[in-house]
Amino acid sequence: MPTSMKIDAAQLVAAVREVVGDAPQIGLHIPHIGEAEHRYVTECLDSTFVSSVGPFVTRFEDEIAAFTGAARAIAVSNGTVALQVALTLAGVQPGDEVLVPALSFIATANAVSHAGAIPHFVDSDASTLGLDVAALRMVLEKLERRDGALVNTITGRRVSAIVPMHTFGHPVAIIDMVALGDEFGIPVVEDAAESLGSFVGDRHTGRFGRLGILSFNGNKIVTSGGGGMILTDDDELGARAKHLTTTAKVPHAWAFEHDEIGWNFRLPNLNAALGVAQLTHLEGFIAAKRALAERYRAVMADVPGVTFLAEPDGTTSNYWLCSVRIDGDRAERDRMLEALNADGLQARPFWGLLNEQAPYRPAPHGDLSTATALEASVISLPSSPALGGWRE
């Protein structure tokens, strides 16, 4: 469609209303808090084990490991610190550069900064919304090998990790990305914060790189209020992740001995109780969100100038956020956002490009034309499981 042609905002609003119903206000992603959540949290409160020691933490870790197929799952206080620790465990050192998507939530870049490194922003793939493999190869091929390390010749910094992010739950081309990392000798750490329940073939996201992470923020498919999880198939890395995030305390019945500088990053038992309750609904949440996505896909086919963003071929997405791409410029996107929100339909744009955020304007990056076009044209629509028919 020519960019000069205006999209019918009323038609778009009507299409969304056809899917989600006529409630006056419909949020973007509302968590379900039901009987199991109240029961498990009350059990935790009654036990008085509300901090980072308690049976719900272990149960949450075990159930996430079983669902994803990971050998180890380590529960921490949020997804940002999960990524920070994962990067450190992967060998990222202060002063390094880490390759990350320019189009991601700022936590991806913040975790790199918290690890003492500098994010290096890379362009996106329009079909997956995540890191572009070809753009990534172009960056890697410009690096110079010095004393066994790959160095950015412009900044003089070692490039020590690649962090793909599975945007809105849609898996990136992670197999190709890991192969590229192996070719150049750089580890991949997956930001799977949004993709619990997403698979490439029959393998869960977060399990392709050396480590991966999940998030359980209030708006995620499963929430523990706040929380994150480090995933790894390496038992040694898993044990070290747990040790470091538990203040590096040496196990003992009563003594407080710490053998290195660690972090107090463990997930409280109270949050884990909520997370365990949420996991009892996970399969239903995923089925409902996929049903919602199919309904959106069907109605958007009849709205000129609007394209539903479907899961990439060969993958199964949890459709954390159902999203569309608007033909035209940023002003046209904003006009659609205004119409949707004015009608009580909470819709939001993509995150702002990370290289344009104040803390990261000095950070290195190359051509970001695809990421720029996506940021100016994508809208996320109401995506709660209940809108897809899920009921407790």
C-alpha positions as CSV (number, residue, x, y, z in Angstrom):
1,M,0.0,0.0,0.0
2,P,1.4,3.4,-0.8
3,T,2.5,5.3,2.3
4,S,0.4,8.3,1.2
5,M,-2.8,6.2,1.7
6,K,-4.4,6.6,5.1
7,I,-5.4,3.6,7.1
8,D,-9.0,3.6,8.3
9,A,-8.6,3.9,12.0
10,A,-12.2,3.1,12.7
11,Q,-11.8,-0.1,10.8
12,L,-8.8,-1.1,12.9
13,V,-10.6,-0.3,16.1
14,A,-13.6,-2.3,15.0
15,A,-11.4,-5.3,14.1
16,V,-9.8,-5.3,17.5
17,R,-13.2,-5.0,19.2
18,E,-14.4,-8.0,17.1
19,V,-11.7,-10.0,18.8
20,V,-11.6,-8.7,22.4
21,G,-15.2,-7.7,23.0
22,D,-16.9,-4.5,24.1
23,A,-15.7,-4.0,27.7
24,P,-15.1,-0.2,28.1
25,Q,-11.4,-0.6,29.1
26,I,-9.2,-3.5,28.0
27,G,-5.6,-3.6,29.2
28,L,-2.5,-4.7,27.3
29,H,-1.7,-7.8,29.4
30,I,-3.5,-8.4,32.7
31,P,-2.3,-11.2,34.9
32,H,-4.7,-13.8,36.2
33,I,-4.8,-14.1,40.0
34,G,-7.1,-16.9,41.0
35,E,-7.7,-19.5,43.7
36,A,-4.4,-21.3,43.3
37,E,-2.5,-18.0,43.6
38,H,-4.3,-17.0,46.8
39,R,-3.8,-20.5,48.3
40,Y,-0.1,-20.9,47.6
41,V,0.7,-17.3,48.7
42,T,-1.3,-17.8,51.9
43,E,0.5,-21.1,52.5
44,C,3.8,-19.3,52.1
45,L,2.7,-16.5,54.5
46,D,1.6,-19.0,57.1
47,S,4.9,-20.8,56.9
48,T,6.7,-17.5,57.7
49,F,9.3,-18.5,55.0
50,V,8.8,-15.4,52.9
51,S,12.4,-14.5,52.0
52,S,14.9,-16.3,49.7
53,V,14.8,-19.6,51.7
54,G,11.8,-21.8,51.3
55,P,10.3,-24.8,49.4
56,F,8.5,-22.7,46.8
57,V,11.8,-21.4,45.4
58,T,13.1,-24.9,44.8
59,R,9.8,-26.1,43.4
60,F,9.6,-23.1,41.0
61,E,13.2,-23.9,39.8
62,D,12.4,-27.6,39.4
63,E,9.2,-27.0,37.5
64,I,10.7,-24.4,35.1
65,A,13.6,-26.7,34.4
66,A,11.2,-29.6,33.7
67,F,9.0,-27.4,31.4
68,T,11.9,-25.9,29.4
69,G,14.1,-29.1,29.4
70,A,17.0,-27.2,31.0
71,A,19.3,-29.1,33.3
72,R,19.4,-26.2,35.7
73,A,17.1,-23.3,36.5
74,I,18.2,-20.7,39.1
75,A,15.6,-18.3,40.4
76,V,16.6,-14.7,40.9
77,S,14.9,-11.4,41.7
78,N,14.2,-10.2,38.1
79,G,15.1,-10.8,34.5
80,T,17.7,-8.0,34.4
81,V,19.9,-9.4,37.1
82,A,19.4,-12.9,35.6
83,L,21.0,-11.5,32.4
84,Q,23.7,-9.7,34.2
85,V,24.8,-12.9,36.0
86,A,24.5,-15.0,32.9
87,L,26.8,-12.6,31.0
88,T,29.3,-12.7,33.8
89,L,29.2,-16.5,33.8
90,A,29.7,-16.5,30.0
91,G,33.0,-14.6,30.5
92,V,32.0,-11.0,29.9
93,Q,34.4,-8.7,31.7
94,P,34.3,-5.0,32.5
95,G,35.3,-2.9,29.4
96,D,34.2,-5.5,26.9
97,E,31.6,-5.0,24.2
98,V,28.5,-7.2,23.9
99,L,26.4,-7.4,20.7
100,V,22.7,-6.8,21.4
101,P,19.7,-5.8,19.4
102,A,19.0,-2.1,19.0
103,L,15.3,-2.9,19.2
104,S,14.7,-4.4,22.7
105,F,13.5,-3.3,26.1
106,I,16.2,-1.3,27.8
107,A,16.9,-4.1,30.4
108,T,18.9,-6.0,27.7
109,A,21.4,-3.1,27.5
110,N,21.2,-2.3,31.2
111,A,22.2,-5.9,32.1
112,V,25.3,-5.5,29.8
113,S,26.1,-2.2,31.6
114,H,25.6,-3.8,35.1
115,A,28.2,-6.4,34.0
116,G,30.6,-3.6,33.4
117,A,30.5,-3.9,29.6
118,I,29.3,-1.7,26.7
119,P,26.4,-2.6,24.4
120,H,27.1,-2.7,20.7
121,F,23.8,-2.3,18.9
122,V,23.0,-4.5,15.8
123,D,20.1,-4.3,13.3
124,S,16.9,-6.4,13.4
125,D,15.3,-9.0,11.1
126,A,11.8,-7.9,9.9
127,S,10.6,-11.6,9.9
128,T,11.6,-12.4,13.5
129,L,11.8,-8.9,15.0
130,G,15.0,-10.0,16.7
131,L,18.7,-9.8,15.8
132,D,19.5,-10.1,12.1
133,V,22.0,-12.9,11.4
134,A,23.4,-11.2,8.3
135,A,23.9,-7.9,10.1
136,L,25.5,-9.8,13.0
137,R,27.9,-11.5,10.6
138,M,28.9,-8.2,9.1
139,V,29.8,-6.9,12.6
140,L,31.8,-10.0,13.4
141,E,33.7,-10.0,10.2
142,K,35.0,-6.5,10.8
143,L,36.5,-7.5,14.2
144,E,40.2,-8.3,14.4
145,R,41.7,-11.2,16.3
146,R,44.3,-10.2,18.9
147,D,45.8,-12.6,21.4
148,G,42.9,-15.0,20.9
149,A,40.2,-12.4,21.4
150,L,38.0,-10.6,18.8
151,V,38.5,-6.8,19.1
152,N,36.5,-3.9,17.7
153,T,39.3,-2.0,15.9
154,I,37.5,1.3,16.2
155,T,37.0,1.2,20.0
156,G,39.8,-1.2,20.9
157,R,37.5,-3.3,23.1
158,R,37.1,-7.1,23.2
159,V,33.7,-8.4,21.9
160,S,32.8,-11.1,24.3
161,A,29.2,-12.2,23.9
162,I,26.1,-12.1,21.6
163,V,22.7,-11.5,23.2
164,P,19.7,-12.2,21.0
165,M,16.3,-11.4,22.4
166,H,13.1,-13.3,21.5
167,T,10.8,-10.4,20.8
168,F,7.2,-10.6,21.9
169,G,7.8,-14.4,22.4
170,H,8.7,-14.9,18.7
171,P,11.9,-16.9,18.5
172,V,14.8,-15.4,16.6
173,A,16.9,-17.4,14.1
174,I,18.7,-18.8,17.1
175,I,20.2,-21.9,15.5
176,D,22.0,-19.8,12.9
177,M,23.0,-17.3,15.6
178,V,24.6,-19.9,17.8
179,A,26.4,-21.4,14.8
180,L,27.8,-18.0,14.0
181,G,28.9,-17.5,17.6
182,D,30.6,-20.9,17.4
183,E,32.3,-19.9,14.1
184,F,33.8,-16.8,15.7
185,G,34.3,-18.2,19.2
186,I,31.9,-15.9,20.9
187,P,29.3,-17.3,23.4
188,V,25.6,-16.6,22.9
189,V,23.5,-15.7,26.0
190,E,19.8,-15.7,25.2
191,D,17.4,-13.0,26.5
192,A,14.3,-15.2,26.5
193,A,12.6,-12.9,29.0
194,E,9.4,-12.8,27.0
195,S,9.4,-16.3,25.6
196,L,8.4,-18.8,28.2
197,G,6.4,-21.4,26.2
198,S,8.1,-20.6,22.9
199,F,10.0,-23.3,20.9
200,V,12.2,-23.7,17.9
201,G,11.2,-27.2,16.7
202,D,10.8,-29.0,20.0
203,R,13.5,-27.1,21.9
204,H,12.6,-24.3,24.2
205,T,14.0,-20.8,23.8
206,G,16.8,-20.0,26.3
207,R,18.4,-23.4,25.8
208,F,20.4,-22.8,22.6
209,G,23.1,-20.5,23.9
210,R,25.6,-21.1,26.7
211,L,23.0,-19.7,29.1
212,G,19.5,-18.2,28.8
213,I,17.2,-16.1,31.0
214,L,13.5,-15.8,31.6
215,S,11.4,-13.0,33.3
216,F,8.3,-13.2,35.5
217,N,7.5,-9.6,35.6
218,G,3.8,-8.6,36.2
219,N,3.0,-8.4,32.5
220,K,4.7,-11.7,31.5
221,I,2.8,-14.9,30.5
222,V,3.6,-16.2,34.0
223,T,4.3,-13.8,36.8
224,S,5.8,-14.0,40.2
225,G,5.3,-10.3,40.7
226,G,8.9,-9.8,40.0
227,G,11.4,-12.5,39.2
228,G,13.8,-14.1,36.7
229,M,15.4,-17.4,36.0
230,I,18.8,-18.4,34.6
231,L,18.7,-21.5,32.4
232,T,21.7,-23.7,31.5
233,D,22.5,-27.2,30.6
234,D,25.9,-26.9,32.2
235,D,25.7,-28.2,35.8
236,E,28.9,-26.4,36.8
237,L,27.6,-23.0,35.5
238,G,24.3,-23.7,37.2
239,A,25.9,-24.3,40.6
240,R,28.1,-21.2,40.2
241,A,25.0,-19.1,39.3
242,K,23.3,-20.2,42.5
243,H,26.4,-19.6,44.6
244,L,27.0,-16.1,43.2
245,T,23.4,-15.1,43.6
246,T,23.3,-16.3,47.2
247,T,26.0,-13.8,48.3
248,A,28.7,-16.4,47.6
249,K,28.0,-18.0,51.0
250,V,29.8,-21.2,51.7
251,P,27.2,-23.8,52.7
252,H,27.3,-24.4,56.5
253,A,24.7,-25.2,59.2
254,W,25.3,-21.9,61.0
255,A,28.6,-20.1,60.0
256,F,28.7,-17.1,57.6
257,E,31.6,-17.6,55.3
258,H,31.8,-16.0,51.9
259,D,34.5,-17.1,49.4
260,E,34.1,-14.2,46.9
261,I,32.1,-11.1,46.1
262,G,28.6,-12.3,45.3
263,W,25.1,-10.8,44.9
264,N,22.0,-10.9,47.0
265,F,19.8,-11.8,43.9
266,R,17.8,-14.8,45.0
267,L,14.1,-14.9,44.4
268,P,12.0,-14.6,47.6
269,N,9.9,-17.7,48.5
270,L,6.8,-15.4,48.6
271,N,7.3,-14.5,44.9
272,A,8.1,-18.1,44.0
273,A,4.8,-19.2,45.6
274,L,2.9,-17.0,43.2
275,G,5.1,-18.3,40.3
276,V,4.3,-21.9,41.2
277,A,0.6,-21.2,41.2
278,Q,0.9,-19.5,37.8
279,L,2.6,-22.5,36.4
280,T,-0.5,-24.6,37.0
281,H,-2.1,-22.5,34.3
282,L,0.8,-22.2,31.8
283,E,-0.4,-24.7,29.2
284,G,-3.8,-23.1,29.2
285,F,-2.4,-19.6,29.0
286,I,-0.3,-20.6,26.0
287,A,-3.2,-22.2,24.2
288,A,-5.5,-19.2,24.8
289,K,-2.8,-16.7,23.6
290,R,-2.3,-18.7,20.5
291,A,-6.0,-18.8,19.9
292,L,-6.2,-15.0,20.4
293,A,-3.3,-14.6,17.9
294,E,-5.2,-16.6,15.3
295,R,-8.3,-14.5,15.7
296,Y,-6.3,-11.3,15.4
297,R,-4.6,-12.7,12.3
298,A,-7.9,-13.5,10.7
299,V,-9.5,-10.1,11.3
300,M,-6.4,-8.1,10.3
301,A,-6.4,-9.8,6.9
302,D,-9.4,-7.6,6.1
303,V,-7.8,-4.3,7.3
304,P,-5.9,-2.6,4.5
305,G,-2.5,-1.3,5.5
306,V,-2.2,-3.5,8.6
307,T,-0.2,-6.7,8.9
308,F,-0.4,-9.2,11.8
309,L,3.0,-10.3,12.9
310,A,3.0,-14.1,13.0
311,E,5.5,-16.5,14.4
312,P,8.5,-17.3,12.2
313,D,8.5,-20.5,10.2
314,G,9.6,-23.5,12.2
315,T,8.8,-22.0,15.5
316,T,6.0,-22.0,18.1
317,S,5.5,-18.6,19.7
318,N,3.8,-18.0,23.0
319,Y,2.5,-14.8,21.4
320,W,3.3,-12.9,24.6
321,L,2.1,-9.7,22.8
322,C,0.0,-9.9,19.7
323,S,1.3,-7.1,17.4
324,V,0.7,-5.6,14.0
325,R,2.7,-3.6,11.6
326,I,1.2,-0.4,10.2
327,D,2.0,0.8,6.6
328,G,3.2,4.4,6.6
329,D,5.3,6.6,8.8
330,R,5.5,7.2,12.5
331,A,2.7,9.7,12.3
332,E,0.4,7.1,10.9
333,R,1.3,4.6,13.6
334,D,0.7,7.3,16.3
335,R,-2.7,8.0,14.7
336,M,-3.7,4.4,15.1
337,L,-2.4,4.3,18.7
338,E,-4.5,7.4,19.5
339,A,-7.6,5.8,18.0
340,L,-7.2,2.5,19.8
341,N,-6.4,4.0,23.2
342,A,-9.2,6.6,22.9
343,D,-11.6,3.6,22.5
344,G,-10.4,2.0,25.7
345,L,-8.1,-0.5,24.0
346,Q,-4.6,-0.3,25.6
347,A,-2.1,-0.5,22.7
348,R,1.5,0.5,22.8
349,P,4.3,1.1,20.3
350,F,7.6,-0.8,20.2
351,W,10.3,0.3,22.7
352,G,12.4,3.3,21.6
353,L,15.6,2.3,19.8
354,L,18.3,1.7,22.5
355,N,20.9,3.7,20.6
356,E,18.6,6.7,20.9
357,Q,18.2,6.4,24.7
358,A,20.2,8.9,26.7
359,P,22.6,6.5,28.4
360,Y,23.4,4.7,25.2
361,R,23.8,7.4,22.6
362,P,27.6,7.0,22.7
363,A,27.5,3.3,22.3
364,P,28.7,1.7,19.0
365,H,26.3,0.6,16.3
366,G,26.2,0.1,12.5
367,D,23.3,0.4,10.1
368,L,20.0,0.1,11.9
369,S,17.6,0.7,9.1
370,T,15.3,-2.3,9.7
371,A,15.2,-1.7,13.4
372,T,14.3,1.9,12.8
373,A,11.5,1.0,10.4
374,L,10.1,-1.5,12.8
375,E,10.2,0.9,15.7
376,A,8.2,3.4,13.7
377,S,5.5,1.0,12.6
378,V,4.7,-1.8,15.1
379,I,1.8,-1.7,17.6
380,S,1.1,-4.3,20.3
381,L,-2.6,-5.0,21.0
382,P,-4.4,-6.3,24.1
383,S,-3.0,-9.8,24.7
384,S,-4.2,-11.2,28.0
385,P,-5.0,-14.9,28.1
386,A,-8.6,-14.3,29.1
387,L,-9.1,-12.5,25.7
388,G,-8.3,-15.8,24.0
389,G,-10.9,-17.7,26.0
390,W,-8.8,-18.8,29.0
391,R,-10.9,-19.5,32.1
392,E,-9.8,-21.0,35.4
